[in-house]
Structures are given as structure tokens and as C-alpha cells.
Amino acid sequence: MYCRRCGTSNDENALRCGQCGEALQSGDYELQKVEKIPNYLAQSIIVTVLCCMPLGIPAIVYAAQVNSKLEAGDFQGAWETSRKARMWCWWSFGVGLALVIPYLLFTVLFGISSVSMSR
């Protein structure tokens, strides 16, 4: 299939041109479905800064790859990297939460014990 905009030859089942990104099968249900692939970039940055940096970095890397794979026409790869970005976001959030809760409990218990010992 040739692109209407730039004339590049693309695969017959490609939804977008690999060269310019022009929609090849406009009005197609698959194209509408593909354009709703979330990249989780904002969530990745938030959990990296606030929760767990070592696990948030892979989330950012995968999230950044989603849009470039969509533009290249690799829709299956875009779905896979979107899924991985979401997974790393949740891991980062979970580890951050698992570290913060014991820290807060320790701080509260230590604060209560030092107040009772000073009396």
C-alpha cells in the first residue's frame, strides 16, 4: 500500500505510513482503537520522583517508546511497551509504599517512646 502523502510503500495491513505517519486506512476501526494506546509517561515520572527511582526509570523508558512505535506503525510493540510501562509504574508505586509505611510507623512509635521516656 502506498502513502497518499509521501508515496512510500508500506505493508498492506499497515495503518500508518512508516515514513510520514499519514493514516493509510482512514475511518478504520483498528486505527481508532490503536490511537487510544496510553503511554503512561506522566504516571512514570510521578512514581519515579515520589516513590521509587530505580523502578521508575524503566517505566519512563518504556513510556517514551510507545509514541515512537505508534508512529513507526508497530502497533503490537506499542501495546507491549505500554503494558510494560504500566507494570513498572505499579511496581515503583508498590515498592515506594512498602518502604514509606514502615518508615512512618517507626517514626511515630519512636516519637511516642521518646515522649514517654522524657517524662
C-alpha positions in Angstrom: 0.0 0.0 0.0 1.4 3.4 -1.0 1.0 6.5 1.2 -1.2 9.3 -0.3 1.1 12.0 1.2 4.6 10.9 0.5 4.3 7.9 -1.8 6.2 5.5 0.4 5.5 1.8 0.0 4.1 0.2 3.2 2.8 -3.2 4.3 -0.7 -4.0 3.2 -2.0 -4.2 6.8 -0.2 -1.0 8.0 -2.5 1.6 9.5 0.0 4.5 9.3 2.8 5.3 6.9 6.2 4.4 8.3 7.8 7.4 6.7 5.4 10.3 7.4 2.8 8.9 9.8 -0.1 9.6 7.5 -3.2 7.4 8.2 -3.4 4.8 5.4 -6.8 3.3 6.2 -8.7 6.3 7.5 -12.0 5.6 9.2 -10.8 2.2 10.1 -11.9 0.9 13.5 -8.4 -0.5 14.1 -6.9 2.9 13.6 -9.3 4.4 16.1 -8.5 1.6 18.6 -4.8 2.0 18.1 -4.7 5.7 18.7 -6.0 5.1 22.3 -2.9 3.3 23.4 -1.8 5.1 26.7 1.9 5.8 27.1 1.8 6.3 30.9 4.6 8.9 30.7 3.1 11.3 33.3 2.5 8.5 35.7 6.0 7.1 35.2 7.6 10.5 36.0 5.5 10.9 39.1 6.2 7.5 40.6 9.9 7.9 39.7 10.1 11.2 41.6 7.8 10.3 44.5 8.1 6.6 45.1 11.0 4.5 43.8 13.5 5.9 41.4 15.2 2.6 40.4 11.9 1.1 39.4 10.5 4.3 37.9 13.3 4.7 35.4 12.3 1.6 33.3 8.7 2.9 33.4 9.9 6.2 31.8 12.0 4.3 29.2 9.0 2.1 28.2 6.6 5.0 28.3 8.8 7.1 26.0 8.9 4.2 23.4 5.1 4.0 23.0 4.6 7.0 20.8 7.6 6.3 18.6 6.4 2.7 18.0 3.0 4.1 17.1 4.5 6.5 14.6 6.5 3.7 13.0 3.4 1.5 12.6 4.5 -1.1 15.2 1.1 -1.3 17.0 1.7 -4.6 18.7 5.1 -3.3 20.0 3.3 -0.1 21.2 0.8 -2.2 23.1 3.6 -4.3 24.7 5.6 -1.3 25.8 2.5 0.4 27.1 1.8 -2.7 29.2 5.4 -2.8 30.4 5.3 0.9 31.3 2.1 0.4 33.3 3.7 -2.6 35.1 6.8 -0.7 36.1 4.7 2.2 37.3 2.8 -0.1 39.6 6.0 -1.8 40.8 7.5 1.5 41.6 4.4 2.7 43.4 4.2 -0.6 45.4 7.8 -0.6 46.5 7.6 3.1 47.4 4.5 2.4 49.5 6.1 -0.6 51.1 9.1 1.5 52.2 7.2 4.5 53.4 4.7 2.7 55.6 7.3 1.1 57.9 9.2 4.3 58.0 6.2 6.3 59.1 5.3 3.6 61.7 8.9 3.6 63.1 8.8 7.4 63.3 5.5 7.5 65.1 6.5 4.7 67.5 9.9 6.3 68.2 8.3 9.7 68.7 5.8 8.2 71.2 8.5 6.3 73.1 10.8 9.3 73.4 8.0 11.5 74.7 7.1 8.9 77.3 10.7 8.4 78.4 11.3 12.1 78.8 8.6 12.3 81.5 
